[in-house]
Amino acid sequence: MIKAENIATCKFGGNPTSLEWNYDGSIIGVTDSERNITVFDPRGNNVVAKIKVTEGRNAKFVWSGENTFAYVGINKANEREFKNFDIRNIGENKDNKEVFQVKIDEQVNVITPYFDRESKLLYSIGKGEANVNVYDFNEPIPKRCLNFQSNNPASTFAMVDRRNVDFNKNEVDKMAKWTVNNEIFYVSFFVMRRNPKYIPELFPHVPI
């Protein structure tokens, strides 16, 4: 017989709206309906960091590095945006300020963010939209490096495991797109080169 046991409890100010484990599974980040982000250590049963990230709405959470995370949502001016935070700057006697803030656009649909740790690209996708905005986190302040456009609005996207990309064509990421017409398409993202060939630095070792 399998027995379940509660080993840790984390309380939030509102209902959780997004959740994501970090890369090694040691801590977890959660947004809630009160616009807070809480980073929780389930093994130590303690809150690592907690901060109110916006006065707006529809906050989503995504890890953007070993010690950094991004909030993506809509601010009070009805602008879609993302902010990047460093856990080490959050807490008492710390500045509790974002590392940077970037405006995406003035649409109102809820955004789902995806972050590829290896390529350091943030994919911003609005629910019911056909476009994908891609931001390059290799820059000190990320800039939009691609706006993928399509005629098929998406219900949702899912990242394909990076081990399934075409290395010889410099395909750095691939997504499965589920459209509002209940169709599935695959969308590929490439680093363009005049003579496509395998470039090792684009494909570092990844956890199995």
Secondary structure, DSSP 4 states (H G I P E B T S, - for coil): ------------SS-EEEEEE-TTSS-EEEEETTSEEEEEETTTTEEEEEEE--SSEEEEEEE-SSSEEEEEEE-TTS-EEEEEEEGGG-STTS----SEEEEEES--SPEEEEEETTTTEEEEEETT-S-EEEEETTSSS-EEEEEE--SS-EEEEEEPPGGGS-GGGTEEEEEEEEETTS-EEEEEEE---SS----GGGS-----
